[in-house]
Amino acid sequence: MKANKLIILLILFISISGYSQIKNFQEIEKYVKEVPKSETSNVESLALYLKKNAKTKTEISARIYFWIIENIEYDWDTFLNNKDIDVSPAATLTNRKSVCSGYANLFKAICDIAKIKCAVITGYAKGYGYKGEKLSDTNHAWNAIKLYDKWELIDVTWGRQTIITDEGEGKLWNSRYFLDDPNDFILEHFPQDEVWQLLVNEISIDAFFSAEMEEKRKIRLHQEFLIDEITQ
């Protein structure tokens, strides 16, 4: 039975391009959890600490991604009640709480100081509460970074998976949205500027909201669920 589970797991890893390479972030996790509080008082000091002794830009980017996930809480009250808040990098870092724009802006600000080329992207996302309808307005922000002459896609907000319990908010790290495959990313994210699809063949917004695309998205989510079940 165990052998069968391993075979199924291998097939799923091969079939989902976003999972085709198993990423080991144990060292990154240890590093970001041990960042001294004294180094997080402002964006510049945090950026310099996250960059310290890193061997590659990919490692720096992963540290930034997981530090934000670990330390910035999602502001559900602002999101659910459509409130206006300061989403600047400084405010997000000070408050330790924000919505997607705050996450994306802070990620870019740290990347800028770390000398990693980064862009904030706005667009349509099939996230919390999405029920298959065509969205009339943009509703999300994420990032792209340039690593070794290639642009990569990142969604820090969705990297932090929230679990609400009787004891309060819990969190899980999700590495999928760190350098995700554009062919998988497009199932849930459609940028206003279509060049940020990073696809060889760009799709239209009608295709993004089509029944065919929605079916592909559901299949992807189901495959992820199966991987979680098998690996538990």
N, C-alpha and C positions, 0 to 999 in steps of 0.2 A: 504493500500500500504506500509506504514511504517512497519507494522508487517511482511509483506512478505519479506521485505528487511532484517529485523532482523533475520528471519528464514534462509534465504539464507546465510547471513553472518555467522551464527552459524554453518551451514553445512560446509562452506568453512574452518572455523577455525578447525573443527574436522577432515576434510579430509586432511589437510596439516599439517604434524607432526611438521614442523618448526614453525607453528603458533598455535599449540595446547595449548600453555601456553601464555597468554597475558602478556607482560612484561611492567612494569611501570617504565620508566626511568626519570620521571620528576625531582626527587631529584638529580639524577646523572647529568642531564643536567644543573640544577641550579649550582651545585657544580663546574663543569668543566668550566662553563662560568665565574665564579668568581675567578678562580685561578689568583693570583697576577702575573703581568709580571715579577716581581723580582724573582719569584720562577721558572721561565722557562728558565733561562740563561744557565743551563746545565742539563744533563740527571739525575744526582743524586738528585739535589734539587727538580726537577719536580717529580721524583719518590716518594720522601719522602713526598711531599705535597699531591700527589694523594693518598698516603697510609694513610694519617693522619686521625685518628678517624674513619676509616672504620671498620665496624663490621665483615665483611667476606671477604675472598679472591675473591669471586664472585663480590662483590661490588667494590673492588680495580680494578679488571680486567675490569669491566664496565667503571669505571672512566678513565682508560688508553685508552680503545677503543674509547670512545666518546671525550676525550680530543684531541686525534690525529685527529679524523674526523673533529672536530671543527677548529683545528688550522693548520693542514698541508694540503696545496693545492696540487692537483695532477699536475704534470709537463707534460702537454700535448705536449709541444714543444719537450721535450726529447723523449717522447714515440713515437710521430708521425714521428720524424726525426731520430730515432734510435741513439741518441747521448749517449755518455758515461758521467756519472756524478758520484760524490761521494755519495754513498748510505749508508754511515756509520751513526750510530745513531746521532753522534755529528753534522755532516753536515746537516742531515735532520732536526734536531731541529733548527740549526742556520739559515738555508735557508728558513724554513717553507714551503718547497716545495720538492717533490720527486716523484718517481715512486714506484711500488709495493714493490720492495726490500727494499727501504728506509723505507716505512711504516712498513714492517714486522720486519726489524732490529731494528727500534726504539721501537716498541712494545715489542720485546724480551728484549732489554736493560733495559727498565723501569721495566718489570716483574722481571728480574734478581735482581735488587736492592730491589724490593718489596718482594723478597723471594717467588716468584711464578714460579714454574717450567714451562719453555716455550721452544718451538722449532720453528725454521724457516723451512718451508716446501716449496720446489720448485716442480713445475709440470706443467701440461697442464690445461688451463682454457678456458672456452667458454665465453669470455668476449666481450669487445668492438670490433666490426668488424667481429665477428665470423659468418660464413655463412654455417656451417654444414660440413665443410671439415675436414679431418684428419690432425692434426697439426704434422709437422715433428720435431719440437723442443719445448722444454719447454718454456713457455712464462709468467709465473706468480709465485708469492711467497705469502705465507700466513702463519698462525701460528696455533699451537696447544698448549693448556695450560693444566696443570694437576690440577684439583680441587677435593680435597677429594677423592684421589685414582682413579680418572677417567679422561681420556684425553678428551678434548673438542676442537672443531674446530672454528677458528675465521679468518675472512678475513677483516682486517681493511680498506684496499683499497676500497673494494666494499661496505663497510659501509658508505663511503662518496659518495653520489650520486650527480653528477655534472649537473647543468643546465646552459647552455650558453644562455645569453640574450644580448640585445643591450647594456645593462649597464655593462656587464661583466659576470663573473662566479658567479653563485649562488649555494647553496649546500643544501642538505637534509640529515638528519640522517636516516640510515636504520639499524634497530636492528636485522634484519634477520640473518646477518652474525656474530652475537655474540652468540657463543655456538649453532651453527646451528646443526640440526639433521644430522648425517652422511649419512643417506639414501637420504636426500635432497641435501646435500652438494656435493655428488658424481655426481649429475646430471650436475654439472658445473666444478668440480675440480677433477683432477686425479693426485695424487702425484707420483713423481719418485719412491720413496720408498713406495711400496704398503701397508706396514703396517700402514701408516698414513691415509688409507681409514677409519680406525676405524669401519669397517663392520664385522659382524659375518662371512659373506661369501664374500670374496674379489672378485672383478670383474677384467677382463683383460682389457688392453688398447683398444683392438678391440671392446669389449663390450661397453666401454666408448664412442667410436666414432660411434657406430652402429646407424642405423635408429630408432631402438626401443628406445634407450636411448635419442636420439634427440627428439622424439615425447613426451617422458615423460618430458623432459626439457621444451618444448614449452607449455605443459599443465600446468606445474608449473608456468611458467611466466604468462600465461593467468589467472590462479587462483589468482595470486598476483594482476594483473591488476583489476580484478573484486572486490577484497577486497578494493583496493584503491578507486574505483569508488563508492562503497557502503558507505564507511566511509566518503566520502567527504560531 
